[in-house]
């Protein structure tokens, strides 16, 4: 039985510049497509467009449905063109198999969404990022009922703040700093979820009385000094991610990944060095670009800069004798935004992505 998802699409505000973007059809784009279970609007647009993040423009002139975002498995989507020659998708008749259980069949129909949370939930880790200033403002564990240096499931710990009784809290350790590879600026600090608990006694810090948390789950030992954050403030995501081209985002870099691997692929999570301060928004789709290897001319012919001798590089006077192109190699979607960094899911990659690959507006 399908899980019903109530799709609520918040109006997508498109700038004049984005409206001017021209839709480019793939050479392999079919004349029609039958929607199947599990499709998202991104998936369907990828069948037709070289720029799937422009999917809203495919639906702009569809008079046959009041809400063009609500399409269902079994719907036929036909590719047509307007008077200006611009492509658009028109919804045809639904293909339903009539049977004595037709009412149940119709009830189970689920509208296609942009990118539902359950699609990426297995790849999201509930870690977070905080600035140095934010860390100084967080409450933290000062000790436990047993006097142990570390705590596990079933113990009570004390926190130097007036917590809300009944509220669940995540417990985090500060781990590595996040450093911009270009400016060397510390952009923030990774904090890693090590356990969860529930406040069972409110403190009174004006009298130096700490609050009490009962540890319900510990992923690892919990030490004094671990930060305490309300669960909902760090672990809630929208049920559906609505995507849009990140038109206002200035060029940035992939600076890290959740896995800490050297290379990443589709559905890996990466971190970029742009955040709220750069107007990054949840749902922004960015293109990943990489400059091709540089070339210099030598007596033996053209050689890659990295392969030639120091003498040839000095003689050239530059890193390259040619303006080597920058190639698009993938797309990512922003799903979490902090002050100076953001977390992004890799939607597509033509080759393995790496740290220091550039991300920019598509």
CORWO-V334748 format. One record per residue. N is the residue number from 1. BURIAL is I if it has 24 or more other ideal C-beta (glycine too) atoms within 12 Angstrom, else O. Layout:
# CORWO-V334748
n->N burial->BURIAL
n->N burial->BURIAL
This chain:
# CORWO-V334748
n->1 burial->O
n->2 burial->O
n->3 burial->O
n->4 burial->O
n->5 burial->I
n->6 burial->O
n->7 burial->I
n->8 burial->O
n->9 burial->I
n->10 burial->O
n->11 burial->O
n->12 burial->I
n->13 burial->O
n->14 burial->O
n->15 burial->O
n->16 burial->O
n->17 burial->O
n->18 burial->I
n->19 burial->O
n->20 burial->O
n->21 burial->I
n->22 burial->O
n->23 burial->I
n->24 burial->O
n->25 burial->I
n->26 burial->O
n->27 burial->O
n->28 burial->O
n->29 burial->I
n->30 burial->O
n->31 burial->O
n->32 burial->O
n->33 burial->I
n->34 burial->I
n->35 burial->I
n->36 burial->O
n->37 burial->O
n->38 burial->O
n->39 burial->I
n->40 burial->I
n->41 burial->I
n->42 burial->I
n->43 burial->I
n->44 burial->I
n->45 burial->I
n->46 burial->I
n->47 burial->I
n->48 burial->I
n->49 burial->I
n->50 burial->I
n->51 burial->I
n->52 burial->I
n->53 burial->I
n->54 burial->I
n->55 burial->I
n->56 burial->I
n->57 burial->I
n->58 burial->I
n->59 burial->I
n->60 burial->O
n->61 burial->O
n->62 burial->I
n->63 burial->O
n->64 burial->O
n->65 burial->O
n->66 burial->O
n->67 burial->O
n->68 burial->I
n->69 burial->I
n->70 burial->I
n->71 burial->I
n->72 burial->I
n->73 burial->I
n->74 burial->I
n->75 burial->I
n->76 burial->I
n->77 burial->I
n->78 burial->I
n->79 burial->I
n->80 burial->I
n->81 burial->O
n->82 burial->O
n->83 burial->O
n->84 burial->O
n->85 burial->O
n->86 burial->O
n->87 burial->I
n->88 burial->I
n->89 burial->I
n->90 burial->I
n->91 burial->I
n->92 burial->O
n->93 burial->O
n->94 burial->O
n->95 burial->O
n->96 burial->O
n->97 burial->O
n->98 burial->O
n->99 burial->O
n->100 burial->O
n->101 burial->O
n->102 burial->O
n->103 burial->O
n->104 burial->O
n->105 burial->O
n->106 burial->O
n->107 burial->O
n->108 burial->O
n->109 burial->I
n->110 burial->I
n->111 burial->I
n->112 burial->I
n->113 burial->I
n->114 burial->I
n->115 burial->I
n->116 burial->I
n->117 burial->I
n->118 burial->O
n->119 burial->I
n->120 burial->I
n->121 burial->O
n->122 burial->O
n->123 burial->I
n->124 burial->I
n->125 burial->I
n->126 burial->I
n->127 burial->I
n->128 burial->I
n->129 burial->I
n->130 burial->I
n->131 burial->I
n->132 burial->O
n->133 burial->O
n->134 burial->O
n->135 burial->I
n->136 burial->O
n->137 burial->O
n->138 burial->I
n->139 burial->I
n->140 burial->I
n->141 burial->I
n->142 burial->I
n->143 burial->I
n->144 burial->I
n->145 burial->O
n->146 burial->O
n->147 burial->O
n->148 burial->O
n->149 burial->O
n->150 burial->I
n->151 burial->I
n->152 burial->I
n->153 burial->O
n->154 burial->O
n->155 burial->I
n->156 burial->I
n->157 burial->I
n->158 burial->I
n->159 burial->I
n->160 burial->I
n->161 burial->I
n->162 burial->O
n->163 burial->I
n->164 burial->O
n->165 burial->O
n->166 burial->O
n->167 burial->I
n->168 burial->I
n->169 burial->I
n->170 burial->I
n->171 burial->I
n->172 burial->I
n->173 burial->I
n->174 burial->I
n->175 burial->O
n->176 burial->O
n->177 burial->O
n->178 burial->I
n->179 burial->O
n->180 burial->I
n->181 burial->O
n->182 burial->O
n->183 burial->O
n->184 burial->O
n->185 burial->O
n->186 burial->I
n->187 burial->I
n->188 burial->I
n->189 burial->I
n->190 burial->I
n->191 burial->I
n->192 burial->I
n->193 burial->I
n->194 burial->I
n->195 burial->I
n->196 burial->I
n->197 burial->I
n->198 burial->I
n->199 burial->I
n->200 burial->I
n->201 burial->I
n->202 burial->O
n->203 burial->I
n->204 burial->O
n->205 burial->O
n->206 burial->O
n->207 burial->O
n->208 burial->O
n->209 burial->O
n->210 burial->I
n->211 burial->I
n->212 burial->I
n->213 burial->I
n->214 burial->I
n->215 burial->I
n->216 burial->I
n->217 burial->I
n->218 burial->I
n->219 burial->O
n->220 burial->O
n->221 burial->O
n->222 burial->I
n->223 burial->I
n->224 burial->I
n->225 burial->I
n->226 burial->I
n->227 burial->I
n->228 burial->I
n->229 burial->I
n->230 burial->I
n->231 burial->I
n->232 burial->O
n->233 burial->O
n->234 burial->I
n->235 burial->O
n->236 burial->O
n->237 burial->I
n->238 burial->I
n->239 burial->O
n->240 burial->I
n->241 burial->I
n->242 burial->I
n->243 burial->I
n->244 burial->I
n->245 burial->I
n->246 burial->I
n->247 burial->I
n->248 burial->O
n->249 burial->I
n->250 burial->O
n->251 burial->I
n->252 burial->I
n->253 burial->I
n->254 burial->I
n->255 burial->I
n->256 burial->I
n->257 burial->I
n->258 burial->I
n->259 burial->O
n->260 burial->O
n->261 burial->O
n->262 burial->O
n->263 burial->O
n->264 burial->I
n->265 burial->I
n->266 burial->I
n->267 burial->I
n->268 burial->I
n->269 burial->I
n->270 burial->I
n->271 burial->I
n->272 burial->I
n->273 burial->I
n->274 burial->I
n->275 burial->I
n->276 burial->O
n->277 burial->O
n->278 burial->I
n->279 burial->O
n->280 burial->I
n->281 burial->I
n->282 burial->I
n->283 burial->I
n->284 burial->I
n->285 burial->I
n->286 burial->I
n->287 burial->I
n->288 burial->I
n->289 burial->I
n->290 burial->I
n->291 burial->O
n->292 burial->O
n->293 burial->O
n->294 burial->I
n->295 burial->I
n->296 burial->I
n->297 burial->O
n->298 burial->O
n->299 burial->O
n->300 burial->O
n->301 burial->O
n->302 burial->O
n->303 burial->I
n->304 burial->O
n->305 burial->I
n->306 burial->O
n->307 burial->O
n->308 burial->I
n->309 burial->O
n->310 burial->O
n->311 burial->O
n->312 burial->I
n->313 burial->O
n->314 burial->O
n->315 burial->O
n->316 burial->O
n->317 burial->O
n->318 burial->O
n->319 burial->O
n->320 burial->I
n->321 burial->O
n->322 burial->O
n->323 burial->O
n->324 burial->O
n->325 burial->O
n->326 burial->O
n->327 burial->O
n->328 burial->I
n->329 burial->I
n->330 burial->I
n->331 burial->I
n->332 burial->I
n->333 burial->I
n->334 burial->I
n->335 burial->I
n->336 burial->I
n->337 burial->I
n->338 burial->I
n->339 burial->I
n->340 burial->I
n->341 burial->I
n->342 burial->I
n->343 burial->I
n->344 burial->I
n->345 burial->I
n->346 burial->I
n->347 burial->I
n->348 burial->I
n->349 burial->I
n->350 burial->O
n->351 burial->O
n->352 burial->O
n->353 burial->I
n->354 burial->I
n->355 burial->I
n->356 burial->I
n->357 burial->I
n->358 burial->I
n->359 burial->I
n->360 burial->I
n->361 burial->I
n->362 burial->I
